[in-house]
């Protein structure tokens, strides 16, 4: 766990950092409700997990509350 020491709105808030894996699917979902699942090599990406209470006053942005567990 680390604390953000910058001048950002999250300064001093503890956050978890980790490596996540992005499931890539090169098939477009445009106009489709269903399609075959195509296995692909996951891409490692950095994650920064911010406590829910600290996210609220940051302006309009995206937030994922639940993450898929692949095992």
Sine and cosine of phi, psi and omega as CSV:
sin_phi,cos_phi,sin_psi,cos_psi,sin_omega,cos_omega
0.00,0.00,0.59,-0.81,0.01,-1.00
-0.71,-0.71,0.34,-0.94,0.10,-0.99
-0.94,-0.35,0.68,-0.74,0.03,-1.00
-0.96,0.28,0.90,-0.44,-0.05,-1.00
-0.99,-0.13,0.08,1.00,-0.04,-1.00
-0.98,0.21,-0.09,-1.00,0.05,-1.00
-1.00,0.01,0.25,0.97,-0.04,-1.00
-0.95,0.30,0.24,-0.97,0.05,-1.00
-0.88,0.48,-0.27,0.96,0.00,-1.00
-1.00,-0.09,0.16,0.99,-0.04,-1.00
-0.82,0.57,0.80,-0.59,0.03,-1.00
1.00,0.07,-0.08,1.00,0.00,-1.00
-1.00,0.04,0.79,-0.61,0.04,-1.00
-0.93,0.36,0.64,-0.77,0.02,-1.00
-0.63,-0.77,0.48,-0.88,0.07,-1.00
-0.99,-0.11,0.66,-0.75,0.11,-0.99
-0.88,-0.48,0.60,-0.80,-0.04,-1.00
-0.35,-0.94,0.08,-1.00,0.13,-0.99
-0.96,-0.26,0.80,-0.60,0.07,-1.00
-0.94,-0.33,0.08,-1.00,0.00,-1.00
-0.76,-0.65,0.85,-0.52,-0.02,-1.00
-1.00,0.01,0.83,-0.56,0.08,-1.00
-0.99,0.16,0.87,-0.49,-0.03,-1.00
-1.00,-0.09,0.66,-0.75,0.08,-1.00
-0.67,-0.74,0.95,-0.33,-0.07,-1.00
-0.96,0.26,-0.03,1.00,-0.04,-1.00
-1.00,0.03,0.71,-0.70,0.02,-1.00
-0.97,0.24,0.63,-0.78,0.07,-1.00
-0.99,-0.10,0.08,1.00,-0.06,-1.00
-0.84,0.55,0.85,-0.52,0.05,-1.00
0.95,0.30,0.24,0.97,-0.04,-1.00
-0.83,-0.55,0.63,-0.78,0.12,-0.99
-1.00,-0.10,-0.53,0.85,-0.06,-1.00
-0.70,-0.71,0.43,-0.90,0.14,-0.99
-0.27,-0.96,0.27,-0.96,0.02,-1.00
-0.90,0.43,0.63,-0.78,0.10,-1.00
-0.98,0.20,0.80,-0.60,-0.02,-1.00
-0.93,-0.37,0.89,-0.46,0.02,-1.00
-0.89,0.45,0.61,-0.79,0.04,-1.00
-0.55,-0.84,0.28,-0.96,0.02,-1.00
-0.98,0.21,0.84,-0.54,0.01,-1.00
-0.93,0.37,0.57,-0.82,0.00,-1.00
-0.98,-0.17,0.86,-0.51,0.03,-1.00
-0.93,0.38,0.72,-0.69,0.02,-1.00
-0.70,-0.72,0.50,-0.87,0.04,-1.00
-0.97,0.23,0.63,-0.78,0.07,-1.00
-0.88,-0.47,0.59,-0.81,0.15,-0.99
-0.77,-0.63,0.92,-0.39,-0.08,-1.00
-0.99,-0.16,0.90,-0.43,-0.09,-1.00
-0.97,-0.25,0.71,-0.70,0.02,-1.00
-0.83,0.56,0.63,-0.77,-0.05,-1.00
-0.81,0.59,-0.67,0.74,-0.05,-1.00
-0.89,0.46,-0.43,0.90,-0.06,-1.00
-1.00,0.03,-0.13,0.99,-0.10,-1.00
-1.00,0.08,-0.44,0.90,-0.23,-0.97
-0.83,0.56,-0.72,0.69,-0.14,-0.99
-0.99,-0.13,0.63,0.77,-0.05,-1.00
-0.96,-0.29,0.10,0.99,-0.04,-1.00
1.00,0.00,-0.09,-1.00,-0.06,-1.00
-0.97,0.24,0.84,-0.54,0.05,-1.00
-0.27,-0.96,0.11,-0.99,0.00,-1.00
-1.00,0.01,0.49,-0.87,0.07,-1.00
-0.54,-0.84,0.72,-0.69,0.11,-0.99
-0.97,-0.26,0.86,-0.51,-0.01,-1.00
-1.00,0.01,-0.59,0.80,0.02,-1.00
-0.90,-0.44,0.64,-0.77,0.04,-1.00
-0.86,-0.51,0.58,-0.82,0.04,-1.00
-0.93,0.37,0.65,-0.76,0.09,-1.00
-0.96,-0.28,0.86,-0.51,0.02,-1.00
-0.93,-0.37,0.82,-0.58,-0.06,-1.00
-0.55,-0.84,0.00,0.00,0.00,0.00
